[in-house]
């Protein structure tokens, strides 16, 4: 179908388009709008021409938050397939799959922009699914490059394995997706009714053909939650301290994020010398809310100071101890940006997303007035909101109870009832398979995934299974580690109770990667004597050794005061002190090691 630039609209689909363009009425003096093949289009000229170059972006209201764990990666896969074969001589192009949208953007001549956009739309209507295996491999390679990092766990702990929490997981659904799955997703989500296009320039380039199937405008997903209360904290990797919160979108929140970033940098780097990187961020999540983030890195010996420093910095902001100069230092550059001669063109992506998310489009005058109205008291109120909804990731064994933060759930509320399979090397840890789900029980608690809440079951040929629940808790099933666990018990007890569309079948592992129980000489649960008793009662052991140390210290002081050989007594005292403290340290290390071994049951 040839390009159709139709301002007069007819029918239901046109009414949706017209409604979206109506939101641009307040900025009609700076941004022009139309439709091309039923897709709303925003365009504005740059004050300074760029030698015949223009920028364009085609947004779709679909992202990773719209998926499930079993289909995670499907939007990214569609993006890659649509971009295959899009080659430009000089121009630049790419695709982005975010949590709430997918963007195809391009910068080049009119001919390059038209060829790129037309090619993307043509590919979306007839995806080259014969290339799926190649693109899946590319996506897995891309995932290796961005694996890990301190921000992914924040998504998992806040949202669980749903909606915006999926950004914290690998794209686990890619392996099980077939051509029909991908075509159906593209046909439902990548439609003209779920898209908005922006183009720089005073007029649209000729030759656009954006033919896409009709559909419906799909609202952003309602955010899930895995936190029963906030503020809360959890223990993450060494070297990173992260705090985030979900706040209402506002000028005050934008300003506070920058004020907090400056304050954090000053407190942790310039004054304390604890961190190299200390920064803050504000990013929109959906039409009404944004994510506020603070981050700082730390060496192992400085981690406690960085945790305390970040909490103290935010506490100062919550108390309103903010100089007017701090507010002005952030506000002035933001106001200056609103005076840019290319402001209309620069705002096109923002306005396009506002139309897509059905968020009110603000004029520069409104944005200016809101920024000028922000006060120190407004920043204090937003800082209180940040603290009230805060999730803090602390490194290693650090804690934050002292600051009034609750421990985020480490274990499920309860274990299922069923057949118990103890670990070969530690009978205190057991896998339980029941009619309702599976649990991994430990002396500290249980991790449970109910079959009705299972988001994904990963299966390997060697019998290993990995279940992830909606709340983010996971249970790993390793036949080699549990007494009496075999193929039939797994197939009948687990596989038969999880729908096939939630199963991702993974390739065989290298035999060296299959976990094995520790040799009997290292068997924590069966060791005899004092060492075995300490292993089975580690927490009690640590406390007991501490009490022994205090008693020995007291006796040593008495002996020292009553003997003529004070120097010799002090040497003996220091020697005993070192032995006892070393014992306490060893016992504590064993406790931590055991908890880390069963930690696979946690998130």
Secondary structure, 3 states (H helix, E strand, C coil): CCCCECCCCCHHHHHHHHHHHHCCHHHCCCCEEEEECCEEEEEECCCCCCCCCEEEEEEECCCHHHCCHHHCCHHHHHHHHHHCCCCCCCCEEEEEECCCCEEEEEEECHHHHHHHHHHHHHHHHCCCHHHHHHHHHHHHHHHHHCCCCCCHHHHHHHHCCCHHHHHHCCCCCHHHCCHHHHHHHHHHHCCHHHEEEEEECCCCCCCCCCCCCCCCCCCCCCCCCCCCCCCEEEEECCCEEEEEEEEECCHHHHHHHHHHHHHHHHHHHHHCCCCCCEEEEEEECCCCEEEEEEEEECCHHHHHHHHHHHHHHHHHHHCCCCCHHHHHHHHHHHHHHCCCCCHHHHCHHHHHHHHHHCCCCCCHHHHHHHHHHCCHHHHHHHHHHHHHCCEEEEECCCCCHHHCCEECCCCCCCCCCEEEEEECCCCCCEEEEECCEEEEEECCEEEEEEHHHEEEEEECCCCCEEEEECCCCEEEECHHHECCCCHHHHHHHCHHHCCHHHEEECCCCCHHHCCCCCCHHHCCCCCCHHHHHHHHCHHHHHHHHHHHHHHHHHHHHHHHHHCCCHHHHHHHHHHHHHHHHHHHHHHHHHHHHHHHHHHHHCC
